[in-house]
Amino acid sequence: MKKLFTIICLLPIIVYGGTTGKIVGRITDSSTKEPLVGVNITILDTRLGASTDIDGNFVILNIPPGKYKVKVSSVGFKPIVFENVSVVVDRTVELNTELEATAVQVGELVVEARRPLIQKDLTSSISVMSREKIESLPISNFTELLSMQAGVVGNGSSIHVRGGRSNEVAYMIDGMYVQDPLLGGLATQIGNDAIQEMSLLISFTAGITGPPEMNSVFQVPAISTGFAAGS
């Protein structure tokens, strides 16, 4: 009697961290509460933008981290500008608003965006440092910035996060894994002026963003690829 055997091949999969975020939302009519089609959503001073679909929804992808002004406009409606919209790597910013119908051209309504106290898409502990905050800190190199984060001890390439070993910390620059393959730890250096944003992800599921054996991930989307490699 023949027996059939099923052979399952497990192939290693490397998942690289992202370097951009996205903005989503829904635009409706303030009087009828019906969704508006063809509304233009533009990120000012960039070439990024989108238009709403038949349900009034829109999505803007591949947005570099930072703070932006987002303009919502449509013919026959008063335009709205959201200021200080903060985009974070691998996170979704939700902008829902209503447009007021108007027959004449009037001034823009400025709304200041604020980050909610509870982020619905956040499933782990994450610390994010913006470029403005990094420039204001009295630090001379990149590793000093890492050691200033909550739960992090050590310096140089020997960084320990919440009691974990130094080789259990993943380092990603521009989405690339840069850990020393021999000794573990950080395998490169990057100038402070080349850092646009730094985030520290601490979770048992950190392997979803980095290698599966890691309990924490440092992500640095660099604004320049001219950083100097070193030990």
ZAVORO-643915 format. One record per residue (C-alpha): residue number from 1; x, y, z. Coordinates in steps of 0.05 Angstrom, whole numbers, padded with zeros to 5 digits. Example, Ala and Ser with C-alpha at 12.3 -4.5 7.8 and 13.67 -1.06 7.14 Angstrom:
BEGIN
ATOM  seq       X       Y       Z
ATOM    1   00246  -00090   00156
ATOM    2   00273  -00021   00143
% end
This chain:
BEGIN
ATOM  seq       X       Y       Z
ATOM    1   00000   00000   00000
ATOM    2   00029   00067  -00021
ATOM    3   00034   00122   00030
ATOM    4   00032   00195   00011
ATOM    5   00077   00243   00049
ATOM    6   00069   00318   00049
ATOM    7   00134   00356   00052
ATOM    8   00129   00427   00076
ATOM    9   00188   00472   00060
ATOM   10   00198   00529   00107
ATOM   11   00233   00586   00072
ATOM   12   00261   00645   00111
ATOM   13   00224   00709   00097
ATOM   14   00256   00776   00112
ATOM   15   00206   00832   00123
ATOM   16   00237   00901   00118
ATOM   17   00211   00960   00158
ATOM   18   00174   01015   00122
ATOM   19   00200   01086   00112
ATOM   20   00134   01122   00098
ATOM   21   00065   01132   00127
ATOM   22  -00004   01145   00098
ATOM   23  -00065   01190   00106
ATOM   24  -00136   01164   00098
ATOM   25  -00204   01195   00110
ATOM   26  -00275   01208   00088
ATOM   27  -00305   01274   00062
ATOM   28  -00380   01288   00069
ATOM   29  -00428   01346   00057
ATOM   30  -00440   01385   00122
ATOM   31  -00514   01395   00107
ATOM   32  -00536   01329   00076
ATOM   33  -00483   01284   00109
ATOM   34  -00475   01250   00041
ATOM   35  -00406   01230   00016
ATOM   36  -00374   01277  -00034
ATOM   37  -00342   01250  -00098
ATOM   38  -00282   01281  -00131
ATOM   39  -00258   01324  -00073
ATOM   40  -00185   01341  -00079
ATOM   41  -00139   01327  -00020
ATOM   42  -00071   01358  -00029
ATOM   43  -00009   01357   00016
ATOM   44   00016   01429   00008
ATOM   45   00088   01440  -00016
ATOM   46   00091   01368  -00042
ATOM   47   00067   01331  -00103
ATOM   48   00025   01283  -00061
ATOM   49  -00050   01282  -00062
ATOM   50  -00113   01243  -00078
ATOM   51  -00187   01249  -00096
ATOM   52  -00247   01219  -00061
ATOM   53  -00283   01160  -00091
ATOM   54  -00358   01148  -00097
ATOM   55  -00362   01135  -00021
ATOM   56  -00324   01198  -00004
ATOM   57  -00262   01159   00017
ATOM   58  -00189   01175  -00001
ATOM   59  -00120   01146   00012
ATOM   60  -00052   01180   00004
ATOM   61   00006   01131   00007
ATOM   62   00083   01135   00011
ATOM   63   00086   01199   00052
ATOM   64   00155   01212   00083
ATOM   65   00152   01224   00159
ATOM   66   00142   01295   00182
ATOM   67   00091   01350   00193
ATOM   68   00048   01375   00136
ATOM   69  -00009   01421   00116
ATOM   70  -00066   01383   00082
ATOM   71  -00117   01421   00039
ATOM   72  -00186   01394   00024
ATOM   73  -00222   01430  -00032
ATOM   74  -00277   01422  -00083
ATOM   75  -00316   01467  -00131
ATOM   76  -00376   01497  -00095
ATOM   77  -00349   01483  -00025
ATOM   78  -00308   01523   00025
ATOM   79  -00237   01494   00027
ATOM   80  -00206   01469   00092
ATOM   81  -00133   01466   00111
ATOM   82  -00108   01418   00165
ATOM   83  -00043   01444   00197
ATOM   84   00010   01405   00234
ATOM   85  -00012   01337   00208
ATOM   86   00042   01290   00236
ATOM   87   00058   01230   00193
ATOM   88   00096   01173   00226
ATOM   89   00130   01113   00193
ATOM   90   00084   01052   00186
ATOM   91   00026   01090   00217
ATOM   92  -00041   01114   00188
ATOM   93  -00067   01185   00199
ATOM   94  -00142   01191   00194
ATOM   95  -00172   01257   00170
ATOM   96  -00248   01259   00167
ATOM   97  -00283   01324   00154
ATOM   98  -00345   01358   00126
ATOM   99  -00346   01411   00072
ATOM  100  -00394   01470   00074
ATOM  101  -00428   01489   00009
ATOM  102  -00416   01560  -00014
ATOM  103  -00434   01602  -00075
ATOM  104  -00377   01651  -00069
ATOM  105  -00302   01645  -00059
ATOM  106  -00286   01657   00015
ATOM  107  -00225   01649   00059
ATOM  108  -00199   01581   00080
ATOM  109  -00219   01549   00145
ATOM  110  -00156   01528   00183
ATOM  111  -00161   01468   00229
ATOM  112  -00102   01446   00271
ATOM  113  -00093   01371   00272
ATOM  114  -00080   01337   00339
ATOM  115  -00056   01267   00351
ATOM  116  -00110   01227   00389
ATOM  117  -00094   01203   00460
ATOM  118  -00107   01131   00438
ATOM  119  -00080   01106   00371
ATOM  120  -00125   01051   00346
ATOM  121  -00073   01021   00299
ATOM  122  -00018   01017   00353
ATOM  123  -00008   00945   00377
ATOM  124   00058   00953   00414
ATOM  125   00100   01002   00453
ATOM  126   00132   01053   00406
ATOM  127   00173   01116   00418
ATOM  128   00181   01166   00361
ATOM  129   00230   01224   00359
ATOM  130   00222   01277   00306
ATOM  131   00278   01315   00271
ATOM  132   00262   01379   00310
ATOM  133   00269   01343   00377
ATOM  134   00334   01308   00356
ATOM  135   00365   01375   00336
ATOM  136   00348   01405   00404
ATOM  137   00382   01350   00445
ATOM  138   00454   01358   00470
ATOM  139   00481   01295   00436
ATOM  140   00543   01285   00394
ATOM  141   00528   01219   00360
ATOM  142   00472   01172   00340
ATOM  143   00484   01120   00395
ATOM  144   00474   01172   00450
ATOM  145   00405   01184   00421
ATOM  146   00388   01110   00428
ATOM  147   00410   01106   00501
ATOM  148   00364   01164   00519
ATOM  149   00301   01123   00504
ATOM  150   00259   01094   00560
ATOM  151   00278   01022   00577
ATOM  152   00345   01027   00540
ATOM  153   00412   01019   00575
ATOM  154   00483   01015   00549
ATOM  155   00520   01053   00495
ATOM  156   00554   01044   00428
ATOM  157   00538   00978   00395
ATOM  158   00521   00946   00463
ATOM  159   00448   00968   00472
ATOM  160   00400   00930   00518
ATOM  161   00325   00941   00515
ATOM  162   00283   00921   00575
ATOM  163   00333   00868   00597
ATOM  164   00342   00837   00528
ATOM  165   00409   00820   00500
ATOM  166   00445   00867   00453
ATOM  167   00439   00817   00396
ATOM  168   00363   00817   00405
ATOM  169   00357   00889   00381
ATOM  170   00346   00901   00306
ATOM  171   00371   00964   00272
ATOM  172   00339   00990   00207
ATOM  173   00361   01050   00167
ATOM  174   00318   01068   00107
ATOM  175   00284   01001   00115
ATOM  176   00349   00962   00111
ATOM  177   00373   00914   00166
ATOM  178   00442   00938   00190
ATOM  179   00460   00893   00248
ATOM  180   00531   00865   00254
ATOM  181   00525   00792   00230
ATOM  182   00585   00770   00272
ATOM  183   00580   00804   00339
ATOM  184   00509   00832   00337
ATOM  185   00491   00904   00352
ATOM  186   00494   00964   00307
ATOM  187   00538   00955   00246
ATOM  188   00541   01027   00221
ATOM  189   00539   01099   00242
ATOM  190   00496   01156   00217
ATOM  191   00503   01231   00227
ATOM  192   00451   01267   00269
ATOM  193   00437   01316   00213
ATOM  194   00418   01257   00167
ATOM  195   00362   01232   00213
ATOM  196   00292   01254   00195
ATOM  197   00257   01211   00247
ATOM  198   00275   01155   00296
ATOM  199   00227   01104   00325
ATOM  200   00236   01049   00376
ATOM  201   00188   00990   00373
ATOM  202   00186   00946   00435
ATOM  203   00141   00884   00432
ATOM  204   00141   00808   00431
ATOM  205   00115   00817   00360
ATOM  206   00173   00862   00339
ATOM  207   00193   00806   00291
ATOM  208   00135   00827   00247
ATOM  209   00174   00889   00229
ATOM  210   00244   00861   00237
ATOM  211   00277   00792   00243
ATOM  212   00233   00742   00280
ATOM  213   00281   00732   00339
ATOM  214   00282   00806   00357
ATOM  215   00244   00837   00416
ATOM  216   00255   00909   00395
ATOM  217   00269   00948   00331
ATOM  218   00303   01016   00320
ATOM  219   00280   01048   00255
ATOM  220   00314   01108   00225
ATOM  221   00288   01136   00158
ATOM  222   00349   01177   00136
ATOM  223   00340   01240   00094
ATOM  224   00408   01229   00063
ATOM  225   00443   01165   00039
ATOM  226   00511   01195   00051
ATOM  227   00521   01170   00122
ATOM  228   00589   01142   00141
ATOM  229   00595   01068   00157
ATOM  230   00638   01049   00216
ATOM  231   00645   01000   00272
% end
